[in-house]
Amino acid sequence: MTSSLKAVHTRAPKVVTIAELEADPHGVFKRHRGSGPFIQRDDGVYLAIRASEVNSLLNDELASQVEPEVTQVHGLTKGALFNLCNNAMLTSTGAKYGAWRATLVGHLLSA
């Protein structure tokens, strides 16, 4: 486990509202950068606020792709947004992602 993920388990991150982030994201990151590697939105989502943590998360075995289950966590079980998240390439994993990638590569090669 990287030091970034260990930090999130040993110290509670500062909680910020989505409204604060929407109003001044750079200011929020700047204010909280010294308090730890992460902040937490009031809806429970964690955000890495320093480049070094983002880089370490990209290579950590405990960090993973956001999968379609995230829609269910937020109470979305049907509708357009649910369908988008459950069928999009960026939220697919495994065989479903492989099928998307093969389709895209095939399309690019035939163009």
C-alpha positions as CSV (number, residue, x, y, z in Angstrom):
1,M,0.0,0.0,0.0
2,T,1.4,3.4,-0.9
3,S,1.9,6.1,1.8
4,S,-1.0,8.1,0.3
5,L,-3.5,5.3,1.0
6,K,-2.0,4.7,4.4
7,A,-2.6,8.3,5.2
8,V,-6.3,8.1,4.4
9,H,-6.6,5.2,6.8
10,T,-4.9,6.9,9.7
11,R,-6.3,10.4,9.6
12,A,-9.7,11.6,8.7
13,P,-9.7,13.9,5.7
14,K,-11.2,17.4,5.9
15,V,-14.8,17.4,4.6
16,V,-15.8,20.1,2.1
17,T,-19.1,20.8,0.5
18,I,-19.8,20.3,-3.2
19,A,-21.0,23.9,-3.3
20,E,-17.5,25.1,-2.0
21,L,-15.8,23.0,-4.6
22,E,-18.0,24.3,-7.4
23,A,-17.5,27.9,-6.3
24,D,-13.7,27.8,-5.9
25,P,-12.1,24.5,-6.6
26,H,-8.5,25.8,-6.7
27,G,-9.0,27.8,-3.5
28,V,-10.4,24.7,-1.7
29,F,-7.4,22.6,-2.8
30,K,-5.0,25.3,-1.8
31,R,-6.5,25.8,1.7
32,H,-6.5,22.1,2.4
33,R,-3.3,21.0,0.7
34,G,-1.3,21.2,4.0
35,S,-3.8,19.2,6.0
36,G,-3.2,15.9,4.2
37,P,-3.2,14.2,0.8
38,F,-7.0,14.0,0.5
39,I,-10.2,15.9,1.1
40,Q,-13.7,14.3,1.3
41,R,-16.7,15.8,-0.4
42,D,-19.9,16.0,1.7
43,D,-21.3,13.1,-0.4
44,G,-18.5,10.8,0.7
45,V,-16.3,11.0,-2.4
46,Y,-12.5,11.3,-1.7
47,L,-10.4,13.7,-3.8
48,A,-6.6,13.6,-4.0
49,I,-5.4,17.2,-3.8
50,R,-1.7,16.9,-4.5
51,A,0.0,15.7,-7.7
52,S,2.2,13.2,-5.8
53,E,-0.9,11.5,-4.4
54,V,-2.6,11.3,-7.8
55,N,0.6,9.7,-9.2
56,S,0.9,7.2,-6.4
57,L,-2.8,6.2,-6.7
58,L,-2.4,5.5,-10.4
59,N,0.1,2.7,-9.4
60,D,-1.6,1.4,-6.3
61,E,-3.1,-2.1,-6.3
62,L,-5.9,-0.9,-3.9
63,A,-7.0,1.9,-6.3
64,S,-9.3,0.9,-9.0
65,Q,-11.4,2.1,-11.9
66,V,-14.7,3.7,-10.9
67,E,-17.1,1.0,-12.0
68,P,-20.9,1.2,-12.7
69,E,-21.6,0.2,-9.1
70,V,-21.0,3.8,-8.2
71,T,-24.4,4.7,-9.6
72,Q,-26.0,2.3,-7.1
73,V,-24.1,3.8,-4.2
74,H,-25.8,7.1,-5.1
75,G,-29.2,5.6,-5.4
76,L,-29.3,5.5,-9.2
77,T,-30.9,2.2,-10.4
78,K,-32.5,3.2,-13.7
79,G,-32.7,6.1,-16.2
80,A,-30.4,7.8,-18.6
81,L,-27.6,8.6,-16.2
82,F,-27.6,5.0,-14.9
83,N,-27.5,3.7,-18.5
84,L,-24.7,6.0,-19.4
85,C,-22.5,4.9,-16.4
86,N,-23.3,1.2,-16.9
87,N,-22.5,1.2,-20.7
88,A,-19.7,3.7,-21.1
89,M,-16.1,2.7,-22.0
90,L,-14.6,4.7,-19.2
91,T,-16.6,3.0,-16.5
92,S,-16.3,-0.5,-17.9
93,T,-13.8,-3.2,-16.7
94,G,-12.8,-6.7,-17.7
95,A,-14.5,-8.2,-20.8
96,K,-16.9,-5.3,-21.2
97,Y,-13.9,-2.9,-21.4
98,G,-12.1,-5.2,-23.8
99,A,-15.1,-5.3,-26.1
100,W,-15.2,-1.5,-26.1
101,R,-11.5,-1.2,-26.8
102,A,-11.6,-3.7,-29.6
103,T,-14.5,-1.9,-31.2
104,L,-12.7,1.5,-31.0
105,V,-9.4,0.1,-32.2
106,G,-11.2,-1.6,-35.1
107,H,-13.0,1.6,-36.0
108,L,-9.7,3.6,-35.9
109,L,-7.8,1.0,-38.0
110,S,-10.6,1.0,-40.7
111,A,-10.7,4.8,-41.0
